[in-house]
Amino acid sequence: MAGAAAGDGGRWRRGRWVAAAAGLCALVMAAHAAVPNGFGNLGSLLETFLPWLGVSVPVLLVLAAVRRSAVAAVAVLLPALVWWSLFGDVLVDKRAAGGDLTVVSHNVNDANPDPAGTARQLAASGAQVLALEELSPDTTPTYERALADSYPYHAVRGTVGLWSRYPLHAVAPVEIMPWPRALRGTVATAKGPIVVYVAHLASVRVRPDAGFATTSRNAAAERLAAAVRAEPATRVLVVGDFNGTPNDRALAPVFAPLRSAQEEAGAGFGFSWPAALPVARIDQILLRGIAPASSWTLPRTGSDHLPVAATLRL
């Protein structure tokens, strides 16, 4: 009896380091907004990949089983519950049938080895509106030729473009960077006009000397947010490559006033980058005054991003 009691007590004493790691993971997830951005934008880097902290739960469960530790197994429930409170709703399939307009946004990659094939794939999606980012002087003519039959209306400003089956009006660049990386245009749909912004925010890098380098991207996001705030139209669509996720606090000026098609009408996280093994949703379809019916990612093209799509109710 004494030996059994000692064994039971051992199960509760073993695995304290595993339990401590579980508590730390739960704390980081729950208090991610408190992680400072002062040096190297550590908070933004953490928030970019925040959903992946959930991987700690099965890993810690395995360690608890190896240690045959009851206290560790119980402790792992804490990060599991915190992760579920943050992201459980994302896993629910909220896609619905119907809708009036399908939109696709795609960073086509200026080094895409098959722009014509990418264009054919996008046209085959059946979308009425296409937004393309990372166009180049060499590839833009290929997209224009390949998409001409399906999309009689298009406009390109710098490295971003808008293709539509409906007439386009008042297309103009939006100054978010020193060179054209955003545009605004009005699409005259069968159910009335909508204003579309196509944007490609500055790239980010992780560098040993500077950490998560996002200064240019954050400045571009502020300028884009200011333009959208000043937009008088009721129905507004903001799409493109944001080089960041909705969890990143630095992008709150853009995301906070808008609705995410993926969050409201998707199934899962809809990760879009990198295409070979997506780990982050950095390509977005955002809305104001428009309701999404469904949201999804399209199959891989020759780009390093997946195309993102949404069907909207107008």
Rosetta blueprint (number, residue, H / E / L):
1 M L
2 A H
3 G H
4 A H
5 A H
6 A H
7 G H
8 D H
9 G H
10 G H
11 R H
12 W H
13 R H
14 R L
15 G L
16 R H
17 W H
18 V H
19 A H
20 A H
21 A H
22 A H
23 G H
24 L H
25 C H
26 A H
27 L H
28 V H
29 M H
30 A H
31 A L
32 H H
33 A H
34 A H
35 V L
36 P L
37 N L
38 G L
39 F L
40 G L
41 N L
42 L H
43 G H
44 S H
45 L H
46 L H
47 E H
48 T H
49 F L
50 L H
51 P H
52 W H
53 L H
54 G H
55 V H
56 S H
57 V H
58 P H
59 V H
60 L H
61 L H
62 V H
63 L H
64 A H
65 A H
66 V H
67 R H
68 R L
69 S L
70 A H
71 V H
72 A H
73 A H
74 V H
75 A H
76 V L
77 L H
78 L H
79 P H
80 A H
81 L H
82 V H
83 W H
84 W H
85 S H
86 L H
87 F H
88 G H
89 D H
90 V H
91 L H
92 V L
93 D L
94 K L
95 R L
96 A L
97 A L
98 G L
99 G L
100 D L
101 L E
102 T E
103 V E
104 V E
105 S E
106 H E
107 N E
108 V L
109 N L
110 D L
111 A L
112 N L
113 P L
114 D L
115 P H
116 A H
117 G H
118 T H
119 A H
120 R H
121 Q H
122 L H
123 A H
124 A H
125 S L
126 G L
127 A L
128 Q L
129 V E
130 L E
131 A E
132 L E
133 E E
134 E L
135 L L
136 S L
137 P L
138 D L
139 T L
140 T H
141 P H
142 T H
143 Y H
144 E H
145 R H
146 A H
147 L H
148 A L
149 D L
150 S L
151 Y L
152 P L
153 Y E
154 H E
155 A E
156 V E
157 R E
158 G L
159 T L
160 V E
161 G E
162 L E
163 W E
164 S E
165 R L
166 Y L
167 P L
168 L E
169 H E
170 A E
171 V E
172 A E
173 P E
174 V L
175 E L
176 I L
177 M L
178 P L
179 W L
180 P L
181 R L
182 A E
183 L E
184 R E
185 G E
186 T E
187 V E
188 A E
189 T E
190 A L
191 K L
192 G E
193 P E
194 I E
195 V E
196 V E
197 Y E
198 V E
199 A E
200 H E
201 L L
202 A L
203 S L
204 V L
205 R E
206 V E
207 R E
208 P L
209 D L
210 A L
211 G E
212 F E
213 A E
214 T L
215 T H
216 S H
217 R H
218 N H
219 A H
220 A H
221 A H
222 E H
223 R H
224 L H
225 A H
226 A H
227 A H
228 V H
229 R H
230 A L
231 E L
232 P L
233 A L
234 T L
235 R L
236 V E
237 L E
238 V E
239 V E
240 G E
241 D E
242 F L
243 N L
244 G L
245 T L
246 P L
247 N L
248 D L
249 R H
250 A H
251 L H
252 A H
253 P H
254 V H
255 F H
256 A L
257 P L
258 L L
259 R E
260 S E
261 A H
262 Q H
263 E H
264 E H
265 A H
266 G L
267 A L
268 G L
269 F L
270 G L
271 F L
272 S L
273 W E
274 P L
275 A L
276 A L
277 L L
278 P L
279 V L
280 A E
281 R L
282 I L
283 D E
284 Q E
285 I E
286 L E
287 L E
288 R E
289 G L
290 I L
291 A E
292 P E
293 A E
294 S E
295 S E
296 W E
297 T E
298 L L
299 P L
300 R L
301 T L
302 G L
303 S L
304 D L
305 H L
306 L L
307 P L
308 V E
309 A E
310 A E
311 T E
312 L E
313 R E
314 L L
